[in-house]
Amino acid sequence: MKQSILQIHPGDNVWVALQNIPAGTAVSNGAQTVTAIRDIAAKHKIAAGSIPKDAPIIMYGVLVGLANEDLPAGELITTRNIRHASGQFSVSGERHAEWTPPDTSPWKNRTFMGYPRKDGRVGTGNYWVIIPLVFCENRNVQLLHEMLVKELGYREPSPYESMLQQLLRDFRQDHSAATATLTLPPRTFPNIDGIKLLTHTMGCGGTKDDARTLCGLLAGYITHPNVAGATVLSLGCQNAQISILKEEIEKRSPGFDRTVIYLEQQQVGSEKELMTQALQQTFEGLTQGNNWQRQPAPLSKLCIGMECGGSDGFSGISANPAVGKVADILVALGGSVILSEFPELCGVEQELSDRCVTTDMAARYVQLMRDYASRAEAVGSGFDSNPSAGNIRDGLITDAIKSAGAAKKGGSSPVTDVIDYPGWVQRPGLALLCTPGSDVESTTAEVGAGANIVLFTTGLGTPTGNPVTPVVKLSTNTILARKMHDIIDLDTGTIINGEETIDEVAARIMEMVIDTASGNYLTKAQVLGQDDFIPWKRGVSL
């Protein structure tokens, strides 16, 4: 019989329901047995014993809340009877960076087929990006993108177009024609994986810091190992200037050698002349970018962003620990891992701080967390507001409960870098990147920091993708994998079902990562054309 509850950590005083538990059902953990007072839905929590009012609620071995009332054994944990709380944290002088790496023998000599760049990094794709430096140029970059995608064979077929054509024929009562099939032209540049558009609503009207930050993020995409080259359109009078963008590019890749086309409309003149130059120069750039070819590369050249969205009560015990195991394997192989979403690290700050390899790095992390929390509180919110309606409905009652599970994506290796947005990965190992909890903004930032693969866990389902980096979607439960099969790449619900161990699922994820990095597997987000790109705006508008 499938196990009905799980005590995640020996010190926990609440258990996770692995399946629906009707009121009156006795559930046991070893020698301890309690009876459910009311129906406990799968993913939700049950008090493992009596918990007095204002006493701590412990999960994952850390403080995740306080009781609002006396809770009897067997009580359902809800937003009514507990409130958010998390442990205090500080910069400890002691480092806890000792670590036993996992067995990497199955992957030690493995390679993936990637695009080697002269800066030493390796791309898992080879994209051309078209970027507006300010929102005023969105229309022009969209026009340029539409022309190139259509005429150069990058337009992806849509099943809905065939459906619409059939509906039109039925409407006209012409039933003699067969169901339409779309015939698309072959790609003119077979080594260019796609032409991608990075539109946004920034560049002017905000603070000068926001303009510099935007240029830093865009520079991260232009210099990204998955990018063959870029076309940048500027209006000319905005805060985000071409000169600032060039400075940010030079910071990230001194002597950057890939093709970047800069055109400024107020200098060029008419829209027709701007578009003519953009089209001609971009076409020439594509011919150069097409010369890149995939070659074998060691797995140490992978930089994986760990992301979650639409999380549920199973995230912290299935998908997140599984990708955390992948993180440890990759770090042990000499690769890089990014853990972001700082509001979702609330309650585990001390552990992550202690894992930083230097005291200065720990201090930087603690300061970033405190500054972020202060800014949120200054506008009448706080990290306790982070869980969404869907999170709460599926068992993530407080931000600390959500965070303790979310942090599992980072594995157990030492923290080798702490990066503020929009910084970038500069050394192997586990890096903490300051981003919001919003999954699209965070994924956008992770890719800007250099992630050439993103592992994205979800319990409720989200179609999030990225323009230049494959986003592998992992479901925390099998029901979601079956229901939303068109957006889920791999099911980790087998851990909940007792069919596989975390190590076995991690091994499957590793194989999918290698196939995806080599271009042999297209993620569901890639197939759907899910090219989400949202910069994080930290300042006010002026």
C-alpha positions in Angstrom: 0.0 0.0 0.0 1.2 3.5 -0.8 2.6 5.4 2.2 0.0 8.0 3.3 2.2 10.5 5.2 5.8 11.7 5.2 7.9 13.2 7.9 10.5 15.1 5.9 13.0 15.7 8.8 13.2 13.9 12.2 12.6 17.2 14.0 9.4 18.1 12.1 6.1 18.3 14.1 3.9 18.3 11.0 3.7 15.6 8.4 2.9 15.8 4.7 -0.2 14.0 3.4 1.0 11.9 0.3 -2.6 11.0 -0.5 -6.1 12.1 0.6 -6.7 11.2 4.2 -10.4 11.1 5.2 -11.4 12.3 8.7 -11.1 9.6 11.3 -8.3 7.8 9.5 -5.3 6.8 11.7 -1.9 7.5 10.1 1.4 6.4 11.4 5.0 7.3 11.3 7.0 4.5 12.9 5.6 4.0 16.4 3.7 7.3 16.3 0.1 7.2 15.3 -2.4 10.1 15.0 -6.0 10.2 13.8 -7.0 12.9 11.2 -9.6 15.2 12.8 -10.9 16.4 9.5 -10.3 15.5 5.8 -6.6 16.1 4.8 -6.1 16.7 1.1 -3.0 15.3 -0.5 -0.1 17.8 -0.3 -1.4 19.4 2.9 0.0 19.1 6.4 -1.2 17.3 9.5 -0.1 18.0 13.1 2.0 15.1 14.3 1.2 15.9 17.9 -0.3 18.6 20.1 1.1 22.0 19.3 0.3 24.8 21.8 -0.7 28.3 20.7 2.3 30.4 19.6 4.5 27.3 19.5 6.8 26.8 16.4 5.7 24.8 13.4 8.8 22.9 12.1 9.2 21.4 8.6 12.4 20.4 6.8 14.0 20.9 10.3 13.5 24.7 10.2 10.9 27.1 11.6 8.2 27.7 9.1 5.4 29.2 11.2 3.7 29.7 14.6 0.5 28.3 15.8 -2.4 30.8 16.1 -4.3 28.5 18.5 -3.8 25.2 20.3 -3.5 22.5 17.7 -4.5 19.0 18.6 -2.7 16.0 17.1 -4.3 15.1 13.7 -5.4 18.7 13.0 -5.1 20.1 9.4 -2.6 22.9 9.1 -4.2 26.0 7.4 -3.7 29.7 6.9 -6.2 30.2 9.7 -4.5 28.2 12.5 -0.8 29.1 11.7 1.0 32.2 10.6 4.3 32.8 8.8 7.5 32.8 10.8 11.1 32.1 10.0 14.3 31.8 12.0 16.7 34.6 12.7 20.0 34.6 10.7 23.3 36.3 10.9 26.8 36.1 9.4 28.5 33.3 11.2 32.3 33.2 11.4 32.2 29.5 10.9 32.1 28.1 7.4 30.2 24.8 6.8 31.4 24.3 3.3 32.5 20.7 3.8 30.8 18.5 1.3 30.7 14.9 0.2 30.2 14.9 -3.6 27.9 12.4 -5.2 29.0 9.5 -7.4 29.6 11.0 -10.8 31.0 7.9 -12.5 28.1 7.4 -14.9 28.7 10.9 -16.4 32.4 11.5 -15.8 33.4 11.0 -19.4 30.2 12.1 -21.0 29.9 15.1 -23.4 27.2 17.1 -25.1 27.2 18.6 -28.5 27.4 22.3 -28.1 28.6 25.5 -29.7 32.1 26.5 -28.4 32.7 30.2 -28.0 36.0 32.0 -27.9 35.5 33.1 -24.3 35.6 29.5 -23.2 31.9 29.0 -22.7 29.8 26.6 -24.7 26.3 27.2 -26.0 23.4 24.7 -26.1 21.9 26.7 -28.9 22.9 29.2 -31.6 20.3 32.0 -31.8 20.2 35.4 -33.3 18.5 38.0 -31.1 16.8 41.2 -32.0 16.7 43.7 -29.2 15.0 47.1 -28.7 17.1 49.3 -26.4 14.0 51.2 -25.5 10.3 50.3 -25.7 9.8 53.0 -28.5 11.6 50.5 -30.9 9.3 47.6 -30.1 7.3 48.0 -33.3 10.4 48.2 -35.5 12.0 45.1 -34.0 8.8 43.2 -34.2 8.5 44.1 -37.9 12.1 43.0 -38.6 11.6 39.8 -36.7 8.4 38.9 -38.6 10.1 39.4 -41.9 13.1 37.3 -41.1 11.2 34.5 -39.4 8.8 34.2 -42.3 11.2 34.4 -45.2 14.1 32.5 -43.7 12.2 29.4 -42.6 11.9 30.0 -38.9 8.2 30.2 -38.7 6.9 27.3 -36.6 3.8 25.4 -37.8 0.7 25.9 -35.6 -2.0 23.2 -35.3 -4.5 26.0 -34.8 -3.9 27.4 -38.3 -4.9 24.1 -39.9 -7.9 24.0 -37.6 -8.9 27.5 -38.7 -8.5 26.7 -42.3 -10.8 23.6 -41.9 -13.4 25.8 -40.1 -13.3 28.3 -43.0 -13.9 25.5 -45.5 -16.7 24.1 -43.5 -18.2 27.6 -43.2 -18.0 27.9 -47.0 -19.5 24.4 -47.4 -16.5 23.2 -49.3 -16.0 19.7 -48.0 -14.1 18.4 -51.0 -10.7 19.6 -49.9 -8.6 17.6 -47.6 -7.5 18.9 -44.2 -5.0 21.6 -44.8 -1.3 21.0 -44.0 1.1 23.8 -43.7 4.1 23.7 -46.0 7.0 25.7 -44.6 10.1 26.7 -46.4 13.4 25.1 -45.3 15.7 27.1 -43.1 18.1 29.3 -45.1 20.7 29.1 -42.2 20.6 25.5 -40.8 23.1 26.3 -38.0 21.0 29.2 -36.7 18.6 27.6 -34.3 16.2 30.5 -34.3 15.7 34.3 -34.6 14.4 35.6 -31.2 12.8 38.8 -30.1 13.5 40.4 -26.7 10.8 43.1 -26.4 10.3 44.9 -23.1 8.7 48.1 -21.6 11.8 49.7 -20.3 14.7 51.9 -21.4 13.4 55.3 -20.5 11.1 57.0 -18.0 12.7 55.1 -15.1 15.8 55.8 -13.0 19.3 55.9 -14.4 20.0 52.8 -12.3 17.1 51.0 -14.1 18.6 52.0 -17.4 22.0 50.6 -16.5 20.4 47.5 -15.1 18.5 46.9 -18.3 21.6 47.3 -20.3 23.4 44.8 -18.1 20.6 42.2 -18.6 20.6 42.8 -22.4 24.4 42.5 -22.4 24.0 39.2 -20.6 21.9 37.9 -23.5 24.1 39.3 -26.2 27.2 37.7 -24.8 25.3 34.5 -23.8 26.9 31.3 -25.2 23.6 30.4 -26.8 23.7 33.6 -28.9 25.4 33.8 -32.3 24.8 37.6 -32.7 22.4 40.4 -32.2 20.7 43.3 -33.8 20.1 46.3 -31.4 17.7 49.1 -32.4 17.8 52.3 -30.4 15.7 55.5 -30.7 18.5 57.8 -29.4 17.2 60.0 -26.7 16.4 57.4 -24.0 18.3 56.7 -20.8 19.5 53.3 -21.9 22.2 54.4 -24.3 24.2 52.2 -26.8 27.4 53.4 -25.0 26.1 51.9 -21.7 25.2 48.6 -23.4 28.7 48.4 -24.9 30.3 49.0 -21.5 28.2 46.2 -20.0 29.1 43.9 -22.8 32.8 44.6 -22.3 32.5 43.8 -18.6 31.1 40.4 -19.3 33.2 39.5 -22.3 36.3 41.7 -22.8 37.1 42.0 -26.6 33.7 40.4 -27.4 34.0 39.0 -31.0 30.5 38.0 -32.0 28.5 40.2 -34.4 26.4 43.0 -32.8 24.6 45.5 -35.1 23.7 48.8 -33.6 21.3 51.2 -35.3 19.9 54.4 -33.8 16.7 55.7 -35.5 17.3 59.4 -34.7 20.7 59.2 -36.4 19.7 57.1 -39.3 16.6 59.1 -40.2 13.5 57.6 -41.7 11.9 54.4 -40.6 12.4 53.0 -44.1 16.1 53.7 -44.0 16.4 52.2 -40.5 14.6 49.0 -41.5 16.6 48.7 -44.8 19.9 48.9 -42.9 18.6 46.6 -40.2 17.5 44.0 -42.7 20.6 44.1 -44.8 23.1 44.0 -41.9 21.1 41.3 -40.0 21.1 39.1 -43.0 24.9 39.5 -43.3 25.2 38.7 -39.6 23.2 35.6 -40.0 25.5 34.3 -42.7 28.4 34.7 -40.3 26.5 33.1 -37.4 25.7 30.1 -39.5 29.4 29.2 -39.5 29.2 28.0 -35.9 28.8 24.2 -35.6 28.1 21.9 -32.7 31.2 20.1 -31.3 31.7 17.7 -28.3 32.0 19.5 -25.0 32.5 18.3 -21.4 29.5 18.5 -19.0 31.5 21.0 -16.9 30.6 23.6 -19.6 26.9 23.4 -18.6 25.5 26.2 -16.5 22.0 25.1 -15.1 19.5 27.6 -13.7 17.2 26.0 -11.1 13.7 27.5 -11.2 10.2 26.8 -10.0 6.8 28.1 -10.7 3.2 27.0 -9.8 4.7 25.1 -6.8 2.7 22.7 -4.7 3.0 20.7 -1.5 5.0 18.0 -3.3 7.6 20.3 -4.8 9.9 20.1 -1.8 9.8 16.3 -1.7 9.9 15.2 -5.3 11.0 17.6 -8.1 13.1 20.0 -6.1 15.2 17.4 -4.3 15.7 15.6 -7.7 17.0 18.6 -9.5 19.0 19.4 -6.3 20.7 16.0 -6.8 21.4 17.0 -10.4 22.9 20.3 -9.1 25.3 18.3 -6.9 26.3 16.0 -9.8 27.0 19.0 -12.1 29.0 20.8 -9.4 31.0 17.7 -8.8 31.7 17.5 -12.5 33.0 21.1 -12.5 29.9 22.8 -13.9 27.9 25.8 -12.7 24.4 26.0 -11.0 22.3 29.1 -10.3 19.8 29.2 -7.4 17.7 32.4 -7.5 14.3 33.7 -6.2 15.5 35.3 -2.9 12.0 35.7 -1.5 11.7 31.9 -1.7 14.9 31.4 0.4 13.2 32.9 3.5 13.8 30.7 6.5 16.9 28.9 5.1 19.1 32.0 5.1 21.4 30.7 7.9 22.0 27.4 6.2 22.9 29.1 2.9 25.0 31.7 4.6 26.9 29.1 6.4 27.6 27.2 3.2 29.2 30.3 1.6 32.9 29.5 1.1 34.0 32.9 2.5 32.7 35.1 5.3 32.6 38.1 2.9 30.4 36.1 0.6 28.1 35.2 3.4 27.9 38.8 4.5 27.0 39.8 0.9 24.2 37.2 0.8 22.8 38.2 4.2 22.8 41.9 3.2 21.1 41.3 -0.1 18.3 39.3 1.7 17.9 42.0 4.3 17.8 44.8 1.8 15.3 42.9 -0.4 13.0 42.3 2.6 13.2 45.9 3.7 12.2 47.2 0.3 9.2 44.9 0.3 8.2 46.0 3.7 8.6 49.6 2.8 5.7 49.3 0.2 3.5 47.5 2.7 4.4 43.9 1.8 6.9 41.3 2.9 8.2 37.8 2.1 5.1 36.5 3.9 3.0 37.7 1.0 4.9 35.5 -1.5 2.7 32.3 -1.6 0.1 32.6 -4.4 -3.5 31.5 -4.2 -2.5 28.3 -6.1 0.4 27.7 -3.7 -1.8 27.9 -0.6 -4.6 25.8 -2.2 -2.0 23.0 -2.8 -0.4 23.0 0.6 2.2 25.8 0.7 0.6 27.7 3.6 3.5 30.1 4.5 6.4 31.5 2.6 8.8 29.7 4.9 7.1 26.3 4.0 7.4 27.2 0.4 11.0 28.4 0.7 12.3 25.4 2.7 11.1 23.2 -0.2 12.3 25.6 -2.9 15.8 25.8 -1.6 16.2 22.0 -2.2 16.7 22.8 -5.9 20.2 24.1 -5.0 21.4 20.7 -3.7 24.0 20.6 -0.9 27.2 21.8 -2.3 29.1 24.9 -1.0 28.0 28.3 -2.3 30.9 29.6 -4.4 29.4 33.0 -5.4 26.7 35.4 -4.5 25.4 37.6 -7.4 23.2 40.7 -7.4 20.9 41.2 -10.4 21.8 41.5 -13.3 25.2 40.0 -12.6 26.6 36.9 -14.2 28.3 33.6 -13.3 32.1 33.9 -13.3 33.2 30.7 -11.5 32.0 27.0 -11.3 30.0 25.7 -8.4 26.7 26.9 -6.8 25.8 30.6 -7.2 23.0 32.5 -5.4 21.5 35.1 -7.7 19.3 37.8 -6.3 16.0 37.8 -8.3 12.3 38.1 -7.4 10.1 35.1 -6.8 8.2 35.7 -10.1 9.2 32.7 -12.2 9.4 34.6 -15.6 11.5 37.5 -14.2 13.7 35.0 -12.4 14.2 32.7 -15.4 15.0 35.8 -17.5 17.6 36.8 -15.0 19.2 33.3 -14.7 19.6 33.1 -18.5 21.1 36.7 -18.4 23.5 35.4 -15.8 24.7 32.6 -18.2 22.4 29.6 -17.7 22.5 27.5 -20.9 19.9 25.1 -19.5 17.0 25.8 -17.1 15.4 23.1 -15.0 11.9 24.3 -14.0 9.8 22.4 -11.4 6.1 22.9 -11.2 3.2 21.3 -9.3 0.3 23.3 -10.7 1.6 23.7 -14.3 3.0 26.7 -16.2 4.1 27.1 -19.8 7.1 29.3 -19.0 10.0 29.3 -21.5 12.9 31.5 -22.6 13.9 32.9 -26.0 17.5 31.5 -26.1 17.8 28.8 -23.4 15.9 25.5 -23.2 13.6 25.3 -20.2 13.0 21.7 -19.1 9.7 21.5 -17.3 9.4 18.9 -14.5 6.1 18.0 -12.8 6.1 17.3 -9.0 3.2 14.9 -9.4 2.0 12.4 -12.0 -1.6 13.8 -12.2 -0.2 17.1 -13.6 2.1 15.3 -16.0 -0.8 13.5 -17.5 -3.2 16.4 -17.5 -0.8 19.0 -18.9 1.3 16.6 -21.0 1.9 19.3 -23.6 4.0 21.5 -21.3 5.7 18.8 -19.0 8.9 17.3 -20.2 9.5 14.9 -17.3 7.5 13.5 -14.4 9.0 13.3 -10.9 5.8 12.2 -9.3 7.1 8.7 -9.4 9.0 9.6 -6.2 5.7 10.4 -4.5 4.2 7.2 -5.9 7.1 5.2 -4.5 8.0 3.9 -8.0 11.5 5.6 -8.1 14.0 7.1 -5.8 15.3 10.6 -5.9 18.6 9.3 -7.3 16.9 7.4 -10.1 14.8 10.4 -11.1 18.0 12.6 -11.0 19.7 10.1 -13.4 16.8 10.5 -15.9 17.0 14.3 -15.6 20.7 14.2 -16.3 20.1 12.2 -19.5 17.4 14.7 -20.6 19.8 17.6 -19.9 22.5 16.0 -22.1 20.0 15.4 -24.9 18.6 18.9 -24.6 22.0 20.5 -24.5 23.0 18.6 -27.6 19.9 19.7 -29.6 18.5 16.2 -29.8 15.5 17.0 -27.6 13.3 20.0 -28.0 11.6 21.0 -24.7 7.8 21.4 -24.7 8.3 25.2 -24.2 10.5 25.3 -27.3 7.9 23.4 -29.3 5.2 25.8 -28.1 7.4 28.8 -28.9 7.1 30.0 -25.3 9.7 32.8 -25.4 9.1 34.6 -22.2 11.3 37.6 -21.4 10.5 40.0 -18.5 13.3 42.2 -17.1 13.1 43.0 -13.3 12.3 46.7 -12.7 13.5 47.6 -9.2 13.2 51.4 -9.3 10.3 53.9 -9.5 9.1 55.5 -12.7 10.0 59.2 -13.2 
